[in-house]
Amino acid sequence: MGKFVSSRDREESLKEKRAPAEAAWRAIGVALFFIVPIMSWAAATVTLDEGVKRGWLIPADMVGFVRFPPEAYTTPGISPIALWLSSIENLVGIVVLTIVYLFLLGGLISFIYSVLYRMNVPRYGKFDAPPPKRRAKPYKR
């Protein structure tokens, strides 16, 4: 761009270059936004339950019921939430493993997406110049 280009012209040129995402890709992104955390929670629950059954070495802080301060059970707005959370067995371990599975599943899905994207999208766009067909001469002293 030139030196004396107005900001309005710059904004219009940026809007022209960016194409909107296809509806299918947006739908896949929204589905993954909801599916991946649910899958992570389920995997963490199954993993922790199997680990407790089989006697795996799991830290004692991650196993058992959560205990809140007494004020949490007496406060009118918070008491139903505190009672519900304290009724879930192995809550701390499930939350920690859910975060681990979120990172692992997110990384795996990102890797798969990048491989699929690289296979389907051409290397050069419509504004790129083609690579030179001439080879460089070998260096001789």
N, C-alpha and C positions, 0 to 999 in steps of 0.2 A: 504494500500500500504506500501511497505517496505521503509526503510530509503534511500536506494540507487537506486531509480528508476529514469530513465531519464525522462526529460520533454516530449520527443517524445512518450514514452510508455504511459505516463499519458494522453496525448492528444488522442492517439489511443483508449485507454480504454474508455474515455469520449465519443468519437464518436460512439463507438460500443453500448454503453448503451442507447443513445438517439435515439428513432425511429422517423422518419419524420411524420409530421401531415398528416392525410388523406386529400385527395383533397376536399372531401365534407365539412369538417370542415373549411378548408381554404376559400372555396367559400362562406360559410355562414358568416365567419368573414369579408370578403371583402364586401359582400352585406350589412351587418349591419354597416360597416364603412361609407357607403354612404347613407343608408336608414335612420338611426337614426337621423342624423342632419337635413335631409329634413323633417322628421316627426316632429321633434322638432320645426323647423321654421314654419311649417304649423299650428301646435297646438298653438304656441305662437301668430300667426297672428289671428287665429279664436278667441282665448280667449280674446285678447286685443280688437278686434273689437266688440265682444259681450259685454265686460265690458263697453266700451264707450257707446254703444247703450242703455244698461240697467241702466246706471248711477252708476256703481260701484265706490267706492272711489279709484281712481288711482292717484298717485303723479303727479303733474303738469309737472315735468321734464321728465316724461316718455311718455307724450302725446304731439302730435303736430309734427311739422317739425323741422329738425335739422338745425341749423344755423352755418355756418363756418365763419372764419375770411375773410375779403375782399380779402386778398392775395390768398386764395384758389380758388377763382373764376376767378382771373386774370392770374394765372400761367398756361402756356400752357399745361403741361402734367397732371396737377391735376384738372383743371377746369371741364372736362367732368365727372370725378368721383365725384367731389364735387356737381355738378349740379344733377347728378343721385341720389346720397345719400340724398341730401336735398329735392328731390321730393317724397321720401318715407314717408308716414304719419306714425307717432308713431314708428319711427325707434329705438329709445332708449329703449322703452318698449318691442318691439319685440325682440331685442337682449338680454335684461335681462331675459325675459321669455324663450327664446330659450336656454340659458345656464341652467336655472332651469330645463326645460324639458329634456335637455341632461343628467343631473345628474339623474333625476328620471327614465327615460327610460333606461339609462345605468345600474343603480342599479337593476331595474326590470329584465332586460335581463340577467344580471349576476346571479341573484337569480334563475331564471328559468333554466339557463344553469347548475348551480351547482346541482340543484335537479335532472335534467335529467342525468347529468354525474354520480351522486352518484347511480342512479338507474341502470345504464348500465355497470359500470365498477366494477370489483370485488374488494373486500376490500383489499385483499392481492395480491401482484404481484408474478411473478415467482421466485423472489429471496427472498421472505419473508418466514419465518418459520411459520407453522400453529400454532394457539394458543394452549396452553397446555390444555389437556382434564381433568386434575386433578384439583379438587377444593381444596382450602386452608382449613385447619382445623379451626374450630371456636376457638377463643382465650378464654382460661380458666385460671383463676387465681389459 
